[in-house]
Amino acid sequence: MLITIRPAVRLSVRTLMLSASLIAGGIAAPLSARETARPGSAGAPVAAPVETPAGPTPAVWGDRPEMRSFVDRLMAQMTLAEKIGQLTLLTSDWVSTGPTLRAGYKEDIAAGKVGAIFNAHSVAYTRELQKLAVEGTRLKIPLLFGYDVIHGHRTMFPISLGEAASWDLEAIEKSARISAIEGAAEGLHWTYAPMVDISRDPRWGRVSEGAGEDTYLGSRIAEARVKGFQGKRIGDTDSLLATVKHFAAYGAPQAGRDYSTVDMSMRELREVYLPPYKAAVDAGAATVMTSFNELDGVPASGSSFLLTDVLRKEWGFKGFVVTDYTSINEMIPHGFSKDEKQAGEQAINAGVDMDMQGAVYLNHLAKSVAEGKVSQQTIDDAVRRVLEMKYRLGLFQDPYRFSDAKREKANVMTPAFLEAARDVARKSMVLLKNQNDVLPLAASAKRIALIGPLADSKADMIGSWAGQGSRTRPISLLEGIRARAAKGVTVNYAKGASYQFADAGKTDGFAEAMAAAKDADVIVAAMGEYWDMTGEAASRTDLNLPGNQEALLKELKTLGKPIVLVLLSGRPNTIPWAADNVDAILEAWYPGTMAGTAVADVLFGDYNPSGKLPMTFPRSVGQVPIFYSMKNTGRPYTAEKQGQKYLSRYLDSSNSPQWPFGHGLSYTRFTYSTVTIDKTVIRPGEALTATVTLTNSGKRAGTEIVQLYTRDLVGSVTRPVKELKGFQKIALKPGESRRVTFRVSDKDLAFYRQDMSWGAEPGEFELFVGGTSDLPVGVKFSLAE
Ligand code: BGC
């Protein structure tokens, strides 16, 4: 028997469960035919319907044979207004992550105008809002709760760029897993992560949220994060739906200014920028978020090329697409839409299912359907995708299943989570320089001067997009170092300097800092950026240490004592003076809740640093964009041609970066044997094995990230001077050696050829193995026809 839910009937959750199961097991409604085709793009009123390739549903989504008929039944009862409600996502007023255009979300929920809410969490509040939806609306369709759980929810892990520096896929997956457990325990269903935007421009503040400059590393990390967030199965109450964002190419804004125009060749887009999104989709990401930028003149939220042709037709994505915050509305200032109504039509017809915070669908879509500008089928396809995700989450069975007070209590900031956060933080740190082995701190260093605006800061330690991470809970460097310092070691702290732009010329704290440092055996300077100087809307034109920090470093240098700079920031900074003048530099990013403990672990040598840069550090902003996989050009500036004119070079700077992608030192020394390959020629379908012997020739146990790069010497289009194709993390005891092998097949050599077909081309290649991307000598092999 089919239960029809009528407006006047108020059903309890139990009844809802009953009706849901009856509907699920009941009569299948006839599927509505594709009466009207889905318009393909703005200006093209009618185009072919979206045919998603019939590939398998990602295993993590679970097999739900009865779901289709359940959703059919439900949709058969929905009015157009109720359907549009399911495509509407509004923020609560708890947190603001963008401009607020619409208030009154509770009334909207009760009126059935909203399908999902973000920036609301906690068991109590999600229950309160869910109740409005399931008890106050005619069809009692539960809400979906989303939130930016990016690098932790309450237990904060290092910022995403920092985690990427660990190159540790297991640790990164675990960090996402724990974040999901914490978030899901507070009533959340959905995170707006992972952010997988490749970026080669450190001026852009959002580099802190991604995995850096490299497509291969970024793709592997994207998969790990999706797996971590979504866990074993969507619907488990310790999992969150993942959102791969921001689709697409948001990380390449002109001049590094956030939200700015993106324009690149199709080859660059497909080869460099799209693969991490694809990797996340293939790993089962349930949702995709559009980006703010335009691409080739079309804003992403109105791009049927991106959202339909690539995402659905080529990649077979079956989840739903959400916009970024008011990005449909923003198609008006972009100059792509004349008004909101047209913007909404362009967005839904391009393939946007859910409108985040713009209320454009809510206000205009019904009219667009009435006018025939948007087909009923297009609305139904989008609604189905949203309802199916709610079904998979089990919300029709129990809308409150993620909001469980016991789980909320038990699953937040547990000792095991904090320990995991400490572990990832240590793994993420990159030892950029260590002259005369000044690190780890010697036992003889009895007086440590800890100086700088980040030395006693808690708030900065968790960086931006820090979810519900407390800014008073993190362990500061001062606390961590004092707690670890042996008896008899004094730690003299002085703030000394400021990281605020406005304080650039000031010197008022210098005297205090000099007094704290004058009798020290070693100076540890904790400097970098204020936490909000990276993240969204945080682009810079100057990447130096802000404020008067460098000036203080110069003062401290006059004391003639060893200086260790602990750099805390969310992007590669330009620090040429420090690079030349301080003894050691440890890039610690924003390490998270356990910051001070993790930094102390590394400074005192309890943990031997193993991180490698996921992004090149330029010498100056003038070199940007600078990345390891650049092209050679027709006039490369090589060592043999030093000083010559008419070559691709700067007059006032070296071409080389301060530190390249893949760079990172250890307290021990790793030596690499010459690379050998078992075949010098491979044929299509074959692979060669490259072998290197890695030896820990130092005195401490350590971990090395062994990297494999290739170069295609001649192609139908020019190829980068190096491309990362694999890496392995190898732990070795002092004196220990290990043979490390990599398999390289023709698939690893594929690219978009001149005719834009994908595949390798026969010819000569070079292969490089080492502990950085800056490897001058490779071994040659060839791919035969
Ligand atoms: C950001 C997204 C984020 C969204 C919701 C936007 O401003 O670009 O990354 O997920 O806000 O908070």
Boltz pocket constraint, residues with backbone or C-beta under 6 A from the ligand:
constraints:
  - pocket:
      binder: B
      contacts: [[A, 97], [A, 98], [A, 148], [A, 192], [A, 245], [A, 324], [A, 325], [A, 536]]
      max_distance: 6.0
